Amino acid sequence: MGTNTTIAAARRQRTPSRDRAKPYYRWYVPYVFLIPGLVLYLLWTVYPLFYQLYISFFDWKIIPGQESTFVGFANYQTAFADKTFWLAMSNTVTYAIITVIGQMIAGFAVAVLVNRVLVGRRFFRTVYYLPVVTSWVVVSFLFIYLFSPGNSGLINYILTQIGVIKEPISWMANSSTAWVAIYSLGIWKGLGWSMVIFLAALQGIPAELYEAAAIDGTNEWQRLLHITMPLIRRTILFVFVALMIGGFQVFLSVLLITGGGPLHRTEVALTYMFDRSFGQLKFGYGAALSYILAVVIVVVSVTQTRLFGRRGQDVEY
Amino acid sequence: MKTKLVLSVIVLLFIVVPATLAQDVVTIKFWHTYNEVSPENQTLTDTLIPMFEAAHPNIKVESVPYPYDGFRQALLTAAAGGEGADVVRLDIIWSPEFAAQGILMNLSEKMSDFQQYADAVFPGPLSTNAYDGAYYGLPLDTNTRVLVYNPAVMPEPPKTIDELAAMCADLPEGSFLFSDGGTYGWAILPWIWSFGGDVTDPEIAMATGYVNGEKTVAAVQFIADMVKDGCFSDGFIGSGLDTWGGYFGGTIYSMLEGPWFYPTQESQYPDFKVGAALMPAGEGGPVSVVGGENIVVSASSAHPDEAMEFVRFTQSEEYQLEMSKVGQLTVLSSLLKNEYFVNHPYYGIFLEQLQTAKARTPHPAYTQIETVLGDAAQLVLRGEMSAQEAMDAAAEEIDALLAGS
């Protein structure tokens, strides 16, 4: 009877318990945990995705008891000949390009400034991020009021006061001025998101790099161009791709601010699809339109990643 | 032993009694667009529904208010899902389309006493429920637009369109003689009809020769000229100008409005002096547009009997009178002899205007016809197409819609 026996006894006891632990590492365990999420994903994303593809080949009737007729590719053929749809598509592309560039430049500028703020950084970050988490409906109505016609609109009031324009502008009466409201909303609402991402990237750059460069006699601009930009290159790419996908999906702001009007001239892909589906009850056609848009988004995203995402050009630090 | 028995009896009472009561009570959903900021909705929920529920203890009515924008979509998608309302207050222009979609219950077939109710209402509003030889609802309220003017800046209302146009010469900078919110049917049809024009032939078979006829073209050209000269506001081309705001602010002299204008005016601008006159007359006379709502039962309702009982209630003098007090003009012809209407401060002008007012094309494709007409007029008002050219193109498109393609 001594210490040895006690240790041996303890060992003997420990070994079986380790064996008993084994069943918990059986191969199916991770799948069990994955199943709930997978089922929901299949049910609410994958199934509707294919069901919609199916619908797009029909003259689809939504009312129970009415028969839907198979029309093959007719909906797609109509779409390719539909001038309003292609206007809506080109409006969508223009919207995406203008607002993405706007959000990236503004977001980056704000990030650089906020990064330098010593007191109240969190305050500025929150203030600029606030529009991102605010509902599209709320901010769209806000912009409708800002861009009201006549002298009652705040934008008109300010512009006439400072002498930029002589007469108040009826912003929503023409597509060119209506876009000003829609673009500025898109940029203003989204810049906080790119700011937060850029800010995180900026804070990840070691301060020694800037110090060394400063000793070498570089100016601010050179440091921005030759140190900051190359080091956050992947972040810029990520923000660009994510914003582009979002830009193509612009919907609520246009629906609420102009409703696609006047004369369908501010229609974007999703508002037009919504109008055909829920306004005119052409659900098969609407499904075809959304599939064409989906193909365009996939092509654009893949191209972007290919163009900008080549490895080997990254700077290591 | 005794206490146990008493206890179990009490427990049984608690379980069984509410269960049997609950079995009998049926809840019906009533979807409507009664304005939540005007007193209409309050009258419905505070006065009328309690009145109905007191008389029908087995029926509960759930009032579901919707904003008008998007209501059509909400109804159609709910119908597609086989869910939604039992009873709906439906804009009269949607009745033919909804009936054609098979969403509405055929009341002339399913309601044994339908004829009795049909006989009690004005024939015009009743006709908006007709589709394919049957009736899919009953009228609930009717209205039309009259010229509401501001006597402070427009002492005498214009009797004719020419008189109105002549007032343009003295109009101060920044003011408008008249304003409306766009070129949709509700806005431009009174002008087209008063000019003597129309959208289709009386049989609703043909638009060519009507929507592109001389008089319709002249009406559209007139509005375009007035907007161009700054006499009518650019609200017509969709600037989003707040017409009521301009009216109460004194910069918009007149507008076409329905009876719901008064309750809102009385609560928000009680001291404002309002003038009302008939739509200015043209060659076609002083013609305005008939509006209003029908009461319909959803074809998929799980409680059709209770729903129809509520429909009967909406046709009662109590319901019609209470709603008339908040701007919902009655459809019961018998009620007009009631002293409430005889002594009413403003309904007189609406009842007079209704004598000549016309209904928008009662056709299942009305929503699309209206889009074609409105877009064509919009091109003219923007000076992008001549009135004749735009209306010729519209005639062709509307002909195709009427032919059912």
Contacts between the chains, C-beta under 8 A, distances in Angstrom:
chain1	res1	chain2	res2	distance
A	62	B	76	7.1
A	62	B	77	7.3
A	62	B	79	7.8
A	62	B	80	3.6
A	63	B	76	7.9
A	63	B	79	5.9
A	63	B	80	5.9
A	63	B	101	5.2
A	63	B	102	5.8
A	63	B	103	6.3
A	64	B	80	7.2
A	64	B	82	5.5
A	64	B	300	7.4
A	65	B	102	6.3
A	66	B	101	7.7
A	66	B	102	6.7
A	144	B	240	7.1
A	148	B	240	6.8
A	148	B	242	7.4
A	149	B	234	7.2
A	149	B	239	4.2
A	149	B	240	5.8
A	149	B	241	5.1
A	150	B	241	6.3
A	150	B	246	7.8
A	152	B	242	7.1
A	152	B	245	7.1
A	170	B	234	5.1
A	170	B	237	7.7
A	170	B	239	3.5
A	170	B	240	7.6
A	170	B	241	7.3
A	171	B	239	7.7
A	171	B	240	7.9
A	172	B	238	6.0
A	172	B	239	5.8
A	172	B	240	4.6
A	173	B	234	5.6
A	173	B	237	4.9
A	173	B	238	5.6
A	173	B	239	4.1
A	173	B	240	7.9
A	261	B	238	5.6
A	262	B	237	6.6
A	262	B	238	4.8
A	262	B	378	6.2
A	262	B	382	7.7
A	263	B	375	5.7
A	263	B	378	5.5
A	263	B	379	7.0
A	264	B	375	7.9
A	278	B	73	4.5
A	278	B	76	7.1
A	278	B	77	6.8
A	279	B	73	7.2
A	279	B	367	7.6
A	280	B	367	7.9
A	280	B	368	6.8
A	281	B	76	6.6
A	281	B	101	8.0
